[in-house]
Amino acid sequence: MKNRGKIRYSNLWELIAFNLMSGKTIFIIVITILVTVILMNNTDEIDFWIFGVARIPKLAILGAMFVTGFVLGFLAGRPRKNNITVHEHPSAPADFEPEDNRSKLSDEDRDYIN
């Protein structure tokens, strides 16, 4: 029986390293694991002052800071919309008409453009 386009991998690391995961995916997985380990090792309560002393688990504070950092990073990293607004120049006279530069073209230039 012929092997028609199917690739057999000898171990899991070949599959992970070469086909399924990009660098970005691996980075996200590693960061998620690190954040989980850090949060789970900081479950004890501490005195936290929020206009009065409150006993709050470190887990809640670290989790809130992580989520806040993630949201701010997402908002700062997203592409912005470019809105182009055309304003008239305040020093231009009211009867000002922009020049029509098409009339200054030579016949050769017009042929090239068309």
DAFENVEN-V178054 format. One record per residue. N is the residue number from 1. PSI is psi as a letter, one per 20 degrees, with the letter a starting at -180 (* if undefined). OMEGA is omega in degrees with one decimal (NA if undefined). BURIAL is # if it has 24 or more other C-alpha atoms within 12 Angstrom, else .. Layout:
# DAFENVEN-V178054
N/PSI/OMEGA/BURIAL
N/PSI/OMEGA/BURIAL
This chain:
# DAFENVEN-V178054
1/p/-178.5/.
2/q/176.4/.
3/n/-173.8/.
4/n/174.3/.
5/i/179.7/.
6/p/-178.9/.
7/p/176.3/.
8/p/178.8/.
9/p/-177.2/.
10/h/176.7/.
11/r/-176.3/.
12/h/-176.5/.
13/h/175.5/.
14/g/-179.7/.
15/g/-178.7/.
16/g/-172.7/.
17/h/-170.0/.
18/h/-173.9/.
19/g/-168.4/.
20/h/-167.5/.
21/p/174.2/.
22/r/178.5/.
23/h/-179.8/.
24/g/179.5/.
25/g/179.0/.
26/g/178.1/.
27/g/179.8/.
28/g/179.1/.
29/g/-179.8/.
30/g/179.0/.
31/g/178.7/.
32/g/178.0/.
33/g/179.4/.
34/g/179.4/.
35/g/179.0/.
36/g/179.1/.
37/g/-179.4/.
38/g/-178.9/.
39/g/-177.5/.
40/h/177.9/.
41/j/180.0/.
42/m/-177.8/.
43/i/-178.7/.
44/q/-178.2/.
45/q/177.4/.
46/r/173.0/.
47/p/-177.6/.
48/p/-177.5/.
49/o/171.7/.
50/n/-174.4/.
51/k/-179.2/.
52/q/-176.6/.
53/p/177.6/.
54/q/175.9/.
55/o/-176.5/.
56/p/176.1/.
57/q/175.7/.
58/h/179.6/.
59/g/-179.7/#
60/g/-178.4/.
61/g/179.5/#
62/h/177.7/#
63/g/178.7/.
64/g/178.8/.
65/h/177.9/.
66/g/179.8/.
67/g/178.2/.
68/g/178.0/.
69/h/178.8/.
70/g/-179.2/.
71/g/179.1/.
72/h/176.7/.
73/h/178.0/.
74/g/-179.5/.
75/h/-179.6/.
76/h/-174.7/.
77/i/-177.5/.
78/q/179.7/.
79/q/-179.3/.
80/q/175.2/.
81/p/178.4/.
82/o/176.0/.
83/p/179.8/.
84/p/179.2/.
85/p/179.8/.
86/p/177.8/.
87/q/175.6/.
88/q/-179.1/.
89/p/-175.9/.
90/h/-177.7/.
91/i/-180.0/.
92/p/178.6/.
93/q/-176.0/.
94/h/-178.1/.
95/j/-177.4/.
96/p/175.5/.
97/p/178.0/.
98/q/-178.4/.
99/q/173.6/.
100/o/-175.8/.
101/i/179.8/.
102/h/-178.5/.
103/i/-178.8/.
104/i/-178.8/.
105/q/175.1/.
106/r/178.8/.
107/h/178.6/.
108/g/178.1/.
109/g/178.7/.
110/g/177.3/.
111/h/-179.6/.
112/g/-179.3/.
113/g/-177.8/.
114/*/NA/.
